[in-house]
Amino acid sequence: MPIYEYACDACGTFDAIRPVSRRDEPTPCPGCSLPSPRIVSGSTVLLAQRGGNMQTEEGGYGFRHRGGCGCCH
């Protein structure tokens, strides 16, 4: 699932793992829970495995990358 960057007015920037369908919706800041808009940048990171302290949300598509998809190298 992609990682997107968001900006909280009170706490600064943070990353969140979100489904593509919800990427442009504000997400709560992990520090203060204020709704935070996405920072639109030229890059998005796809996770190979989960871990760390990032916010995660389950996607509704159920899509799994396969070894030959081009983005999983």
C-alpha positions, 0 to 999 in steps of 0.5 A: 500500500502506498505511503503518502505525506501529510502536513499538520498545522500544529505538529508538522509533516508525517507519513501515512499508509493509505489506500489510493482511493483515500489518498486525497482525504485529510487524515488525523495527525498521529500527534494531535489528531487534527485533520491534516491535508496531503502534501502532493509530491512527485513520489509515492512509496509502496511498502513491501512489508508492514512495520514501524510506527506509521498509520495504516489503513486496509484497502478495499481492492484486495490487490496483491503485487506479483514478482513481475509487476515492475514496481516490486523490484 
